[in-house]
Amino acid sequence: MVYKKTKWDDPDFIHLIRMLDKELWINYPALQQKYVGKNAINEDASVIVCYKNGIPVGCGCFRKTEHEENAVEVKRMFVDPTRRGKGIGRTILRELSKWAKEQGKASMILETGIKQTEAIEMYKKYGFEIIENYGDYKGNGNSLCMRKKI
């Protein structure tokens, strides 16, 4: 596996998040219209794309957050469904953690949907703990928020 640090407008990252969005529309059709703005990634994102034999198979990024001091928010974590269960997601999280720590950050927060059971288990195995929903996710029963100190 090869992991590349890149930017928000990387074509491989865009390809992977389109796959992610299709999956999210299937799992949360009524909510996705509200989430489009929350999932927008722009110039301030630090992006990792994972490749297997030159093919992009996973991605994730982080961006600044106002929800917690000295933290970054993990966004757009995705692994091609045919590649799941092989440690790609955990490795992307490890690379994102190292990168955030290099930038002087002390923790990572994230929000995920309650139907993303595989992702929730991966986050827990990587050391994320469930926290009270923050920001726009407060009171949203379809969201689960988590934090990990790095």
Secondary structure, 3 states (H helix, E strand, C coil): CEEEEECCCCHHHHHHHHHHHHHHHHHCCCCHHHHCCCCCCCCCCEEEEEEECCEEEEEEEEEECCCCCCEEEEEEEEECHHHCCCCHHHHHHHHHHHHHHHCCCCEEEEEEECCCHHHHHHHHHCCCEEECCCHHHCCCCCEEEEEEEC
